[in-house]
């Protein structure tokens, strides 16, 4: 088997809270391979989202090693981490995180422009077409439904052709019908671009679609199937 795209070895995460130091993750060891779809499940507060953030260098491990695309994230500064994410990752959040003062097209084009892509707006329009929102490209987030905003977020995540897509509860703020359509779009993006997909979910249907599921409880891996 080829080397994993993501590799975590004995990773712990502790953060300072109001009541002092809080240990969130305890000794996590986990590999994620190219073109794999991995689901992270578990009760609220189990550390799923924190683990996802560590994978993308959005949070730093307190101890242990996080490797992404052959890079030791602990040895990289913030600029290097930002460049790595821009070139290799697409991130989808539960709360969309669209820029409210930008249209759907501008939101999708922004990471392409930051990456120096010459035809940023043309590619952005293609991605909006792929998620069924070509006719809404000139609308602002406030003019879009929750499902439409999540589709824009998916298009933005896929626009840079990332090797890895990290999705944190992508259907969590949506009704069941809209959530089902987002699931289909998410897996379509994976298939079209050959990306590795890691997602946090409470949705049993979404978890069943994954190649492998890891269950977390109290910051520890409970089941890795």
SVG drawing of the C-alpha trace seen along z (x, -y; Angstrom):
<svg xmlns="http://www.w3.org/2000/svg" viewBox="-36 -43 46 46">
<polyline fill="none" stroke="black" stroke-width="0.4" points="0.0,0.0 1.2,-3.5 2.3,-5.9 -0.7,-7.6 -1.7,-11.1 -2.4,-11.8 -0.7,-10.1 -1.2,-10.8 1.0,-9.1 0.3,-9.2 -1.3,-12.6 -2.7,-14.5 -4.4,-17.8 -4.9,-20.0 -6.4,-23.5 -6.6,-26.1 -10.2,-26.6 -12.0,-28.7 -11.5,-25.9 -7.9,-25.2 -6.2,-22.8 -8.7,-20.5 -7.4,-17.4 -9.4,-16.9 -7.5,-14.1 -5.5,-11.2 -2.9,-9.3 -4.6,-9.1 -2.8,-7.0 -4.5,-6.9 -3.6,-6.8 -5.7,-8.0 -4.8,-6.8 -5.2,-8.3 -8.8,-8.2 -10.2,-6.8 -13.4,-8.1 -13.1,-8.1 -16.0,-8.9 -15.4,-10.2 -18.3,-9.5 -19.0,-9.7 -21.0,-11.7 -20.8,-15.5 -17.6,-16.4 -15.7,-13.3 -13.1,-15.2 -14.1,-14.6 -14.0,-18.1 -10.7,-18.7 -9.2,-15.7 -10.3,-17.0 -8.7,-20.4 -5.4,-18.8 -5.4,-16.9 -5.7,-20.2 -3.2,-22.1 -6.0,-24.4 -5.1,-23.3 -1.7,-22.2 -1.1,-19.0 0.2,-19.3 2.2,-16.1 2.7,-13.4 3.2,-13.8 0.8,-14.9 2.0,-14.3 0.1,-15.6 1.3,-15.0 4.7,-14.1 5.0,-17.2 5.4,-17.3 2.9,-19.9 4.6,-20.6 7.7,-21.9 5.7,-24.4 5.0,-28.0 1.5,-29.6 2.4,-30.8 3.7,-27.4 0.5,-25.7 -1.7,-28.2 0.2,-27.4 -0.2,-23.7 -3.9,-24.0 -4.4,-26.3 -2.6,-23.8 -3.8,-20.5 -7.0,-20.8 -10.6,-21.8 -12.5,-22.4 -16.3,-22.4 -17.8,-23.6 -21.2,-23.0 -21.8,-26.7 -20.7,-27.3 -18.2,-30.2 -19.0,-32.1 -17.9,-35.8 -21.2,-37.7 -20.0,-40.7 -19.1,-38.5 -21.3,-36.8 -21.4,-33.0 -19.1,-33.3 -16.6,-35.5 -16.7,-33.2 -15.7,-30.2 -13.2,-32.2 -11.3,-33.6 -9.2,-30.6 -8.4,-30.2 -7.2,-33.8 -5.1,-33.3 -3.5,-30.3 -2.7,-32.4 -5.1,-30.6 -5.4,-32.7 -9.0,-31.6 -10.3,-31.7 -13.7,-33.0 -14.2,-30.6 -13.3,-27.7 -15.5,-29.0 -18.5,-29.2 -17.8,-25.6 -17.9,-24.4 -21.1,-26.3 -22.6,-24.6 -21.5,-21.2 -23.5,-21.8 -26.5,-23.2 -26.0,-26.9 -24.9,-28.5 -28.0,-30.7 -27.3,-31.9 -23.7,-32.9 -24.4,-36.6 -26.3,-36.2 -25.0,-36.9 -25.1,-34.4 -28.0,-36.2 -30.0,-35.7 -29.4,-31.9 -31.0,-29.1 -29.0,-27.0 -28.7,-24.2 -27.6,-26.6 -25.0,-28.1 -23.6,-24.7 -23.5,-24.0 -21.4,-27.1 -19.1,-25.9 -18.7,-22.6 -17.9,-24.3 -15.3,-26.5 -13.7,-23.4 -13.5,-21.6 -12.4,-24.5 -8.7,-24.2 -8.8,-20.4 -7.6,-19.5 -6.0,-16.1 -7.9,-16.1 -11.4,-17.3 -12.2,-17.8 -15.9,-18.1 -17.1,-19.0 -20.8,-18.0 -21.6,-19.1 -25.3,-18.2 -25.6,-19.3 -27.6,-22.5 -29.8,-21.1 -33.1,-19.3 -33.0,-15.6 -34.0,-16.2 -31.5,-18.9 -28.9,-17.0 -29.3,-14.0 -28.6,-16.1 -25.5,-17.6 -24.3,-14.0 -24.6,-13.1 -22.8,-16.3 -20.0,-15.6 -19.4,-12.2 -19.7,-13.4 -16.9,-16.0 -14.8,-13.2 -15.3,-11.1 -14.8,-13.9 -11.5,-15.0 -10.2,-11.8 -9.9,-13.4 -9.5,-11.8 -12.5,-12.6 -12.5,-12.8 -15.8,-13.8 -17.2,-14.3 -20.9,-13.3 -23.7,-12.2 -25.7,-11.1 -25.8,-7.2 -26.6,-7.3 -23.5,-9.4 -21.3,-7.2 -22.5,-4.1 -21.3,-5.6 -17.7,-5.8 -15.0,-3.2 -14.0,-3.2 -15.5,-4.6 -13.6,-5.6 -15.5,-6.1 -14.3,-8.5 -15.3,-8.6 -13.7,-10.9 -10.9,-11.9 -9.9,-8.3 -10.4,-6.0 -13.1,-3.5 -13.6,-1.6 -11.6,-1.6 -13.3,0.5"/>
</svg>
